[in-house]
Amino acid sequence: MVLSCIEIFTPAYAQEELSFQKGICYATWQKERYLSTYSDKSLEMLAQTGAEWVEIVTTYYQQKFNSLKIFPTDNTPSDKSIIHVINKAHQLGLKVMLKPHVDLIDNSDGLWRGDIGFQDEADWQAWFSQYRNFILHYANLAERTNVELFCIGTELCFASMQAEFWQEDIIPRIRNAYSGKLIYAANWNEYKKISFWDDIDYIGIDAYFPLANKKNPEYEEIKAGWRKWASEITDWHRGINKPIILTEIGYRSSEFSAAKPWEYNSDANIDLEVQAACYIAALDVFYNQSWCGGMYWWYWKTSPYSGGLNNRDFTPQGKPAEIVLNYWYTGNISSLTHAEAKII
Protein backbone atom coordinates (compact mmCIF):
# COMPACT_ATOMS: atom_id res chain seq x y z
CA MET A 1 0.00 0.00 0.00
CA VAL A 2 2.62 2.55 1.04
CA LEU A 3 4.98 1.90 -1.87
CA SER A 4 2.34 2.55 -4.47
CA CYS A 5 1.52 5.85 -2.77
CA ILE A 6 5.17 6.92 -2.78
CA GLU A 7 5.52 6.06 -6.44
CA ILE A 8 2.39 7.95 -7.49
CA PHE A 9 2.62 11.13 -5.43
CA THR A 10 5.81 13.07 -6.07
CA PRO A 11 6.47 16.41 -4.34
CA ALA A 12 6.44 19.38 -6.69
CA TYR A 13 9.80 20.81 -5.64
CA ALA A 14 10.00 23.15 -8.62
CA GLN A 15 6.95 24.97 -7.21
CA GLU A 16 8.03 24.91 -3.58
CA GLU A 17 8.30 28.25 -1.84
CA LEU A 18 11.46 28.71 0.18
CA SER A 19 9.41 29.98 3.13
CA PHE A 20 7.75 26.59 3.69
CA GLN A 21 8.85 25.36 7.10
CA LYS A 22 9.95 21.72 6.83
CA GLY A 23 9.73 20.96 10.52
CA ILE A 24 9.91 18.22 13.14
CA CYS A 25 8.98 18.50 16.82
CA TYR A 26 11.66 17.65 19.38
CA ALA A 27 10.55 17.03 22.95
CA THR A 28 11.63 15.74 26.32
CA TRP A 29 10.09 15.63 29.78
CA GLN A 30 13.41 15.26 31.60
CA LYS A 31 15.25 18.13 33.25
CA GLU A 32 18.69 17.75 31.67
CA ARG A 33 17.98 15.44 28.72
CA TYR A 34 18.61 18.12 26.09
CA LEU A 35 22.18 18.38 27.47
CA SER A 36 22.99 14.72 26.83
CA THR A 37 25.21 13.30 24.10
CA TYR A 38 22.22 11.08 23.22
CA SER A 39 20.17 14.18 22.48
CA ASP A 40 22.97 15.76 20.44
CA LYS A 41 23.22 12.63 18.32
CA SER A 42 19.46 12.32 17.92
CA LEU A 43 19.21 15.95 16.82
CA GLU A 44 21.93 15.32 14.24
CA MET A 45 19.83 12.43 12.90
CA LEU A 46 16.77 14.68 12.80
CA ALA A 47 18.69 17.16 10.65
CA GLN A 48 19.60 14.35 8.24
CA THR A 49 15.91 13.86 7.37
CA GLY A 50 16.02 17.10 5.38
CA ALA A 51 14.12 19.06 8.02
CA GLU A 52 15.03 22.74 8.07
CA TRP A 53 13.15 23.68 11.24
CA VAL A 54 12.93 22.08 14.67
CA GLU A 55 10.22 22.80 17.21
CA ILE A 56 11.71 22.57 20.70
CA VAL A 57 9.17 21.79 23.41
CA THR A 58 9.33 22.66 27.09
CA THR A 59 6.58 22.17 29.67
CA TYR A 60 5.37 23.86 32.85
CA TYR A 61 2.53 22.44 34.93
CA GLN A 62 -0.51 23.23 37.00
CA GLN A 63 -2.18 20.81 39.39
CA LYS A 64 -5.67 20.65 37.87
CA PHE A 65 -7.68 22.38 35.16
CA ASN A 66 -8.90 25.03 37.63
CA SER A 67 -5.64 25.60 39.53
CA LEU A 68 -4.22 29.11 39.67
CA LYS A 69 -0.49 28.37 39.88
CA ILE A 70 1.77 27.46 36.93
CA PHE A 71 5.19 26.09 37.83
CA PRO A 72 8.15 24.00 36.65
CA THR A 73 8.76 20.47 37.94
CA ASP A 74 11.55 17.91 37.54
CA ASN A 75 9.90 17.09 34.20
CA THR A 76 10.57 20.63 32.95
CA PRO A 77 13.75 20.98 30.88
CA SER A 78 16.22 23.32 32.58
CA ASP A 79 17.01 26.64 30.93
CA LYS A 80 20.59 25.49 30.51
CA SER A 81 19.45 22.42 28.59
CA ILE A 82 17.08 24.43 26.39
CA ILE A 83 19.81 26.92 25.54
CA HIS A 84 22.10 24.01 24.69
CA VAL A 85 19.63 22.32 22.35
CA ILE A 86 18.79 25.62 20.63
CA ASN A 87 22.49 26.31 20.06
CA LYS A 88 23.03 22.75 18.83
CA ALA A 89 20.14 23.11 16.38
CA HIS A 90 21.57 26.35 15.03
CA GLN A 91 25.00 24.73 14.65
CA LEU A 92 23.32 22.06 12.51
CA GLY A 93 21.77 24.72 10.30
CA LEU A 94 18.27 24.28 11.70
CA LYS A 95 15.93 27.15 12.45
CA VAL A 96 14.07 26.96 15.74
CA MET A 97 10.54 27.38 16.99
CA LEU A 98 10.38 27.42 20.80
CA LYS A 99 7.04 26.03 21.95
CA PRO A 100 6.27 26.19 25.70
CA HIS A 101 3.41 23.98 26.92
CA VAL A 102 1.28 23.94 30.08
CA ASP A 103 0.13 20.49 31.19
CA LEU A 104 -1.99 19.19 34.07
CA ILE A 105 -0.39 17.08 36.79
CA ASP A 106 -3.75 15.60 37.79
CA ASN A 107 -5.65 14.55 34.69
CA SER A 108 -7.44 11.62 36.36
CA ASP A 109 -10.81 13.11 35.38
CA GLY A 110 -9.85 12.94 31.70
CA LEU A 111 -9.30 16.68 31.40
CA TRP A 112 -6.28 18.33 29.74
CA ARG A 113 -4.79 21.75 29.01
CA GLY A 114 -7.64 22.54 26.65
CA ASP A 115 -10.00 22.44 29.63
CA ILE A 116 -8.14 25.04 31.71
CA GLY A 117 -10.80 27.56 32.61
CA PHE A 118 -12.61 29.50 35.33
CA GLN A 119 -16.03 30.91 36.15
CA ASP A 120 -14.84 34.08 37.88
CA GLU A 121 -13.06 37.03 36.28
CA ALA A 122 -10.75 37.27 39.30
CA ASP A 123 -9.59 33.70 38.74
CA TRP A 124 -8.89 34.44 35.07
CA GLN A 125 -6.84 37.45 36.09
CA ALA A 126 -4.87 35.39 38.60
CA TRP A 127 -4.24 32.61 36.07
CA PHE A 128 -3.15 34.99 33.31
CA SER A 129 -0.78 36.68 35.75
CA GLN A 130 0.87 33.28 36.23
CA TYR A 131 0.78 32.58 32.49
CA ARG A 132 2.36 35.97 31.76
CA ASN A 133 5.34 35.19 33.98
CA PHE A 134 5.71 31.73 32.43
CA ILE A 135 5.53 32.79 28.80
CA LEU A 136 7.68 35.92 29.23
CA HIS A 137 10.40 33.80 30.81
CA TYR A 138 10.63 31.81 27.59
CA ALA A 139 10.15 34.85 25.33
CA ASN A 140 13.22 36.39 26.93
CA LEU A 141 15.14 33.12 26.55
CA ALA A 142 14.09 32.97 22.88
CA GLU A 143 15.36 36.51 22.32
CA ARG A 144 18.73 35.76 23.93
CA THR A 145 19.24 32.63 21.82
CA ASN A 146 18.09 34.11 18.47
CA VAL A 147 15.12 31.76 18.15
CA GLU A 148 13.42 32.40 14.81
CA LEU A 149 9.79 31.71 15.84
CA PHE A 150 8.09 31.78 19.24
CA CYS A 151 4.84 30.04 20.13
CA ILE A 152 2.79 32.09 22.60
CA GLY A 153 0.46 29.24 23.62
CA THR A 154 -0.64 25.72 22.78
CA GLU A 155 -4.13 24.19 22.72
CA LEU A 156 -5.55 26.45 25.45
CA CYS A 157 -9.06 26.03 24.08
CA PHE A 158 -10.92 27.93 26.81
CA ALA A 159 -8.14 30.35 27.76
CA SER A 160 -7.71 31.42 24.14
CA MET A 161 -11.31 32.68 24.18
CA GLN A 162 -10.28 35.37 26.70
CA ALA A 163 -9.24 37.71 23.89
CA GLU A 164 -8.75 40.81 26.03
CA PHE A 165 -6.00 39.20 28.09
CA TRP A 166 -4.13 38.14 24.95
CA GLN A 167 -4.57 41.34 22.96
CA GLU A 168 -4.03 43.89 25.73
CA ASP A 169 -1.51 42.10 27.93
CA ILE A 170 0.13 38.84 26.84
CA ILE A 171 0.91 39.58 23.19
CA PRO A 172 2.15 43.19 23.66
CA ARG A 173 4.41 42.10 26.52
CA ILE A 174 5.83 39.27 24.41
CA ARG A 175 6.44 41.74 21.56
CA ASN A 176 8.41 43.93 23.95
CA ALA A 177 10.56 41.00 25.07
CA TYR A 178 11.02 39.14 21.78
CA SER A 179 11.78 40.62 18.35
CA GLY A 180 11.01 37.56 16.20
CA LYS A 181 7.81 36.17 14.71
CA LEU A 182 4.91 34.92 16.85
CA ILE A 183 2.51 32.01 16.43
CA TYR A 184 -0.23 30.41 18.52
CA ALA A 185 -0.83 26.63 18.22
CA ALA A 186 -4.59 26.07 18.21
CA ASN A 187 -6.12 22.66 18.66
CA TRP A 188 -7.69 21.27 15.49
CA ASN A 189 -11.20 22.15 16.72
CA GLU A 190 -10.20 25.55 18.19
CA TYR A 191 -8.66 27.61 15.39
CA LYS A 192 -11.91 29.11 14.03
CA LYS A 193 -12.88 30.50 17.44
CA ILE A 194 -9.78 32.60 18.10
CA SER A 195 -10.08 36.38 17.67
CA PHE A 196 -6.44 37.47 18.10
CA TRP A 197 -4.99 36.07 14.85
CA ASP A 198 -4.51 39.63 13.54
CA ASP A 199 -2.21 40.37 16.48
CA ILE A 200 0.38 37.69 15.65
CA ASP A 201 2.32 36.62 12.57
CA TYR A 202 1.22 33.05 11.88
CA ILE A 203 -1.84 30.90 12.47
CA GLY A 204 -0.87 27.61 14.07
CA ILE A 205 -2.97 24.44 14.06
CA ASP A 206 -2.13 21.26 15.94
CA ALA A 207 -3.59 19.10 13.20
CA TYR A 208 -4.91 15.97 14.89
CA PHE A 209 -8.00 15.85 12.68
CA PRO A 210 -9.80 12.47 12.54
CA LEU A 211 -9.33 11.08 9.03
CA ALA A 212 -10.84 7.60 8.65
CA ASN A 213 -12.77 5.67 11.28
CA LYS A 214 -11.15 2.32 10.54
CA LYS A 215 -8.50 0.07 12.05
CA ASN A 216 -6.24 0.16 8.99
CA PRO A 217 -7.81 2.28 6.23
CA GLU A 218 -6.62 2.39 2.65
CA TYR A 219 -4.51 5.32 1.52
CA GLU A 220 -7.28 6.86 -0.59
CA GLU A 221 -9.61 6.84 2.43
CA ILE A 222 -7.02 8.66 4.50
CA LYS A 223 -6.41 11.18 1.74
CA ALA A 224 -10.15 11.77 1.33
CA GLY A 225 -10.32 12.58 5.03
CA TRP A 226 -7.54 15.15 4.64
CA ARG A 227 -9.11 16.69 1.56
CA LYS A 228 -12.30 17.35 3.53
CA TRP A 229 -10.44 19.16 6.32
CA ALA A 230 -8.17 21.02 3.88
CA SER A 231 -11.24 22.31 2.03
CA GLU A 232 -12.73 23.51 5.31
CA ILE A 233 -9.50 25.30 6.28
CA THR A 234 -9.26 26.87 2.80
CA ASP A 235 -12.80 28.26 3.04
CA TRP A 236 -12.12 29.70 6.50
CA HIS A 237 -8.76 31.17 5.46
CA ARG A 238 -10.06 33.20 2.52
CA GLY A 239 -10.36 36.43 4.48
CA ILE A 240 -7.08 36.04 6.36
CA ASN A 241 -3.85 37.39 4.93
CA LYS A 242 -1.29 35.25 6.75
CA PRO A 243 0.00 31.69 6.42
CA ILE A 244 -1.16 28.71 8.42
CA ILE A 245 1.48 26.41 9.91
CA LEU A 246 0.64 22.94 11.16
CA THR A 247 2.44 23.34 14.49
CA GLU A 248 1.91 19.66 15.26
CA ILE A 249 0.87 16.80 13.03
CA GLY A 250 1.52 13.16 13.77
CA TYR A 251 0.32 9.59 13.93
CA ARG A 252 1.19 6.55 15.98
CA SER A 253 2.51 3.55 14.04
CA SER A 254 -0.50 1.51 15.11
CA GLU A 255 -4.00 0.56 14.07
CA PHE A 256 -6.71 3.23 14.45
CA SER A 257 -4.11 6.03 14.28
CA ALA A 258 -6.02 7.69 11.43
CA ALA A 259 -9.25 7.55 13.45
CA LYS A 260 -7.95 9.18 16.64
CA PRO A 261 -4.59 10.83 15.90
CA TRP A 262 -4.60 12.61 19.27
CA GLU A 263 -4.67 9.36 21.26
CA TYR A 264 -1.24 8.98 22.87
CA ASN A 265 -1.94 5.99 25.13
CA SER A 266 -2.95 2.99 23.07
CA ASP A 267 -2.15 -0.71 23.02
CA ALA A 268 -3.41 -1.12 19.45
CA ASN A 269 -1.40 -3.44 17.22
CA ILE A 270 1.61 -2.03 15.38
CA ASP A 271 0.83 -0.84 11.85
CA LEU A 272 3.76 0.86 10.17
CA GLU A 273 1.96 1.20 6.86
CA VAL A 274 -0.94 3.21 8.27
CA GLN A 275 1.49 5.69 9.83
CA ALA A 276 3.42 6.05 6.57
CA ALA A 277 0.22 6.40 4.55
CA CYS A 278 -0.97 9.16 6.89
CA TYR A 279 2.34 11.00 6.34
CA ILE A 280 2.06 10.70 2.56
CA ALA A 281 -1.58 11.82 2.50
CA ALA A 282 -0.90 14.90 4.63
CA LEU A 283 2.17 15.89 2.64
CA ASP A 284 0.41 15.37 -0.67
CA VAL A 285 -2.64 17.42 0.36
CA PHE A 286 -0.90 20.29 2.18
CA TYR A 287 2.54 20.67 0.60
CA ASN A 288 1.40 22.97 -2.20
CA GLN A 289 -1.55 24.67 -0.52
CA SER A 290 -1.02 28.39 -0.99
CA TRP A 291 -1.90 29.11 2.64
CA CYS A 292 0.27 26.38 4.19
CA GLY A 293 3.52 27.83 5.52
CA GLY A 294 4.89 24.59 6.92
CA MET A 295 4.36 21.58 9.14
CA TYR A 296 6.00 20.06 12.20
CA TRP A 297 5.83 16.29 12.75
CA TRP A 298 5.14 15.04 16.28
CA TYR A 299 7.62 13.96 17.42
CA TRP A 300 11.32 13.02 17.25
CA LYS A 301 12.69 11.60 20.50
CA THR A 302 15.91 12.56 22.24
CA SER A 303 17.40 9.06 21.98
CA PRO A 304 19.02 8.03 18.68
CA TYR A 305 17.82 4.50 19.45
CA SER A 306 14.11 5.35 19.67
CA GLY A 307 11.48 4.03 17.31
CA GLY A 308 12.10 1.08 15.02
CA LEU A 309 9.88 -1.50 13.42
CA ASN A 310 8.59 -2.85 16.75
CA ASN A 311 7.52 0.53 18.10
CA ARG A 312 3.92 1.83 18.06
CA ASP A 313 4.63 5.37 19.25
CA PHE A 314 4.38 8.66 17.31
CA THR A 315 8.04 8.91 16.38
CA PRO A 316 8.93 8.23 12.72
CA GLN A 317 12.46 7.20 13.74
CA GLY A 318 13.58 3.98 12.08
CA LYS A 319 10.21 3.45 10.38
CA PRO A 320 8.85 3.77 6.83
CA ALA A 321 7.44 7.15 7.89
CA GLU A 322 10.99 8.46 8.29
CA ILE A 323 11.80 7.41 4.73
CA VAL A 324 8.64 9.12 3.48
CA LEU A 325 9.57 12.29 5.34
CA ASN A 326 13.12 12.24 4.01
CA TYR A 327 11.84 11.76 0.46
CA TRP A 328 9.45 14.69 0.65
CA TYR A 329 11.82 17.01 2.50
CA THR A 330 14.82 16.32 0.24
CA GLY A 331 13.45 14.84 -2.98
CA ASN A 332 15.91 11.96 -2.56
CA ILE A 333 14.57 9.40 -5.03
CA SER A 334 17.21 6.82 -4.03
CA SER A 335 15.50 6.45 -0.64
CA LEU A 336 12.65 4.54 -2.27
CA THR A 337 14.70 1.35 -2.42
CA HIS A 338 15.32 1.59 1.30
CA ALA A 339 11.62 2.26 1.92
CA GLU A 340 10.71 -0.88 0.01
CA ALA A 341 13.17 -2.94 2.04
CA LYS A 342 11.73 -1.55 5.28
CA ILE A 343 8.14 -2.36 4.39
CA ILE A 344 8.82 -5.84 3.04
C-alpha positions in Angstrom: 0.0 0.0 0.0 2.6 2.5 1.0 5.0 1.9 -1.9 2.3 2.5 -4.5 1.5 5.9 -2.8 5.2 6.9 -2.8 5.5 6.1 -6.4 2.4 7.9 -7.5 2.6 11.1 -5.4 5.8 13.1 -6.1 6.5 16.4 -4.3 6.4 19.4 -6.7 9.8 20.8 -5.6 10.0 23.1 -8.6 7.0 25.0 -7.2 8.0 24.9 -3.6 8.3 28.3 -1.8 11.5 28.7 0.2 9.4 30.0 3.1 7.8 26.6 3.7 8.9 25.4 7.1 10.0 21.7 6.8 9.7 21.0 10.5 9.9 18.2 13.1 9.0 18.5 16.8 11.7 17.7 19.4 10.6 17.0 23.0 11.6 15.7 26.3 10.1 15.6 29.8 13.4 15.3 31.6 15.2 18.1 33.3 18.7 17.7 31.7 18.0 15.4 28.7 18.6 18.1 26.1 22.2 18.4 27.5 23.0 14.7 26.8 25.2 13.3 24.1 22.2 11.1 23.2 20.2 14.2 22.5 23.0 15.8 20.4 23.2 12.6 18.3 19.5 12.3 17.9 19.2 16.0 16.8 21.9 15.3 14.2 19.8 12.4 12.9 16.8 14.7 12.8 18.7 17.2 10.7 19.6 14.4 8.2 15.9 13.9 7.4 16.0 17.1 5.4 14.1 19.1 8.0 15.0 22.7 8.1 13.2 23.7 11.2 12.9 22.1 14.7 10.2 22.8 17.2 11.7 22.6 20.7 9.2 21.8 23.4 9.3 22.7 27.1 6.6 22.2 29.7 5.4 23.9 32.9 2.5 22.4 34.9 -0.5 23.2 37.0 -2.2 20.8 39.4 -5.7 20.6 37.9 -7.7 22.4 35.2 -8.9 25.0 37.6 -5.6 25.6 39.5 -4.2 29.1 39.7 -0.5 28.4 39.9 1.8 27.5 36.9 5.2 26.1 37.8 8.1 24.0 36.6 8.8 20.5 37.9 11.5 17.9 37.5 9.9 17.1 34.2 10.6 20.6 33.0 13.8 21.0 30.9 16.2 23.3 32.6 17.0 26.6 30.9 20.6 25.5 30.5 19.4 22.4 28.6 17.1 24.4 26.4 19.8 26.9 25.5 22.1 24.0 24.7 19.6 22.3 22.4 18.8 25.6 20.6 22.5 26.3 20.1 23.0 22.7 18.8 20.1 23.1 16.4 21.6 26.4 15.0 25.0 24.7 14.6 23.3 22.1 12.5 21.8 24.7 10.3 18.3 24.3 11.7 15.9 27.2 12.4 14.1 27.0 15.7 10.5 27.4 17.0 10.4 27.4 20.8 7.0 26.0 22.0 6.3 26.2 25.7 3.4 24.0 26.9 1.3 23.9 30.1 0.1 20.5 31.2 -2.0 19.2 34.1 -0.4 17.1 36.8 -3.7 15.6 37.8 -5.7 14.6 34.7 -7.4 11.6 36.4 -10.8 13.1 35.4 -9.9 12.9 31.7 -9.3 16.7 31.4 -6.3 18.3 29.7 -4.8 21.7 29.0 -7.6 22.5 26.6 -10.0 22.4 29.6 -8.1 25.0 31.7 -10.8 27.6 32.6 -12.6 29.5 35.3 -16.0 30.9 36.2 -14.8 34.1 37.9 -13.1 37.0 36.3 -10.8 37.3 39.3 -9.6 33.7 38.7 -8.9 34.4 35.1 -6.8 37.5 36.1 -4.9 35.4 38.6 -4.2 32.6 36.1 -3.2 35.0 33.3 -0.8 36.7 35.7 0.9 33.3 36.2 0.8 32.6 32.5 2.4 36.0 31.8 5.3 35.2 34.0 5.7 31.7 32.4 5.5 32.8 28.8 7.7 35.9 29.2 10.4 33.8 30.8 10.6 31.8 27.6 10.2 34.8 25.3 13.2 36.4 26.9 15.1 33.1 26.5 14.1 33.0 22.9 15.4 36.5 22.3 18.7 35.8 23.9 19.2 32.6 21.8 18.1 34.1 18.5 15.1 31.8 18.2 13.4 32.4 14.8 9.8 31.7 15.8 8.1 31.8 19.2 4.8 30.0 20.1 2.8 32.1 22.6 0.5 29.2 23.6 -0.6 25.7 22.8 -4.1 24.2 22.7 -5.5 26.4 25.4 -9.1 26.0 24.1 -10.9 27.9 26.8 -8.1 30.3 27.8 -7.7 31.4 24.1 -11.3 32.7 24.2 -10.3 35.4 26.7 -9.2 37.7 23.9 -8.7 40.8 26.0 -6.0 39.2 28.1 -4.1 38.1 25.0 -4.6 41.3 23.0 -4.0 43.9 25.7 -1.5 42.1 27.9 0.1 38.8 26.8 0.9 39.6 23.2 2.1 43.2 23.7 4.4 42.1 26.5 5.8 39.3 24.4 6.4 41.7 21.6 8.4 43.9 24.0 10.6 41.0 25.1 11.0 39.1 21.8 11.8 40.6 18.4 11.0 37.6 16.2 7.8 36.2 14.7 4.9 34.9 16.8 2.5 32.0 16.4 -0.2 30.4 18.5 -0.8 26.6 18.2 -4.6 26.1 18.2 -6.1 22.7 18.7 -7.7 21.3 15.5 -11.2 22.2 16.7 -10.2 25.5 18.2 -8.7 27.6 15.4 -11.9 29.1 14.0 -12.9 30.5 17.4 -9.8 32.6 18.1 -10.1 36.4 17.7 -6.4 37.5 18.1 -5.0 36.1 14.9 -4.5 39.6 13.5 -2.2 40.4 16.5 0.4 37.7 15.7 2.3 36.6 12.6 1.2 33.0 11.9 -1.8 30.9 12.5 -0.9 27.6 14.1 -3.0 24.4 14.1 -2.1 21.3 15.9 -3.6 19.1 13.2 -4.9 16.0 14.9 -8.0 15.8 12.7 -9.8 12.5 12.5 -9.3 11.1 9.0 -10.8 7.6 8.7 -12.8 5.7 11.3 -11.2 2.3 10.5 -8.5 0.1 12.0 -6.2 0.2 9.0 -7.8 2.3 6.2 -6.6 2.4 2.7 -4.5 5.3 1.5 -7.3 6.9 -0.6 -9.6 6.8 2.4 -7.0 8.7 4.5 -6.4 11.2 1.7 -10.2 11.8 1.3 -10.3 12.6 5.0 -7.5 15.2 4.6 -9.1 16.7 1.6 -12.3 17.4 3.5 -10.4 19.2 6.3 -8.2 21.0 3.9 -11.2 22.3 2.0 -12.7 23.5 5.3 -9.5 25.3 6.3 -9.3 26.9 2.8 -12.8 28.3 3.0 -12.1 29.7 6.5 -8.8 31.2 5.5 -10.1 33.2 2.5 -10.4 36.4 4.5 -7.1 36.0 6.4 -3.8 37.4 4.9 -1.3 35.2 6.8 0.0 31.7 6.4 -1.2 28.7 8.4 1.5 26.4 9.9 0.6 22.9 11.2 2.4 23.3 14.5 1.9 19.7 15.3 0.9 16.8 13.0 1.5 13.2 13.8 0.3 9.6 13.9 1.2 6.6 16.0 2.5 3.6 14.0 -0.5 1.5 15.1 -4.0 0.6 14.1 -6.7 3.2 14.4 -4.1 6.0 14.3 -6.0 7.7 11.4 -9.3 7.5 13.5 -8.0 9.2 16.6 -4.6 10.8 15.9 -4.6 12.6 19.3 -4.7 9.4 21.3 -1.2 9.0 22.9 -1.9 6.0 25.1 -3.0 3.0 23.1 -2.1 -0.7 23.0 -3.4 -1.1 19.4 -1.4 -3.4 17.2 1.6 -2.0 15.4 0.8 -0.8 11.9 3.8 0.9 10.2 2.0 1.2 6.9 -0.9 3.2 8.3 1.5 5.7 9.8 3.4 6.1 6.6 0.2 6.4 4.5 -1.0 9.2 6.9 2.3 11.0 6.3 2.1 10.7 2.6 -1.6 11.8 2.5 -0.9 14.9 4.6 2.2 15.9 2.6 0.4 15.4 -0.7 -2.6 17.4 0.4 -0.9 20.3 2.2 2.5 20.7 0.6 1.4 23.0 -2.2 -1.6 24.7 -0.5 -1.0 28.4 -1.0 -1.9 29.1 2.6 0.3 26.4 4.2 3.5 27.8 5.5 4.9 24.6 6.9 4.4 21.6 9.1 6.0 20.1 12.2 5.8 16.3 12.7 5.1 15.0 16.3 7.6 14.0 17.4 11.3 13.0 17.2 12.7 11.6 20.5 15.9 12.6 22.2 17.4 9.1 22.0 19.0 8.0 18.7 17.8 4.5 19.4 14.1 5.4 19.7 11.5 4.0 17.3 12.1 1.1 15.0 9.9 -1.5 13.4 8.6 -2.9 16.8 7.5 0.5 18.1 3.9 1.8 18.1 4.6 5.4 19.2 4.4 8.7 17.3 8.0 8.9 16.4 8.9 8.2 12.7 12.5 7.2 13.7 13.6 4.0 12.1 10.2 3.4 10.4 8.9 3.8 6.8 7.4 7.2 7.9 11.0 8.5 8.3 11.8 7.4 4.7 8.6 9.1 3.5 9.6 12.3 5.3 13.1 12.2 4.0 11.8 11.8 0.5 9.4 14.7 0.7 11.8 17.0 2.5 14.8 16.3 0.2 13.5 14.8 -3.0 15.9 12.0 -2.6 14.6 9.4 -5.0 17.2 6.8 -4.0 15.5 6.5 -0.6 12.7 4.5 -2.3 14.7 1.4 -2.4 15.3 1.6 1.3 11.6 2.3 1.9 10.7 -0.9 0.0 13.2 -2.9 2.0 11.7 -1.5 5.3 8.1 -2.4 4.4 8.8 -5.8 3.0 
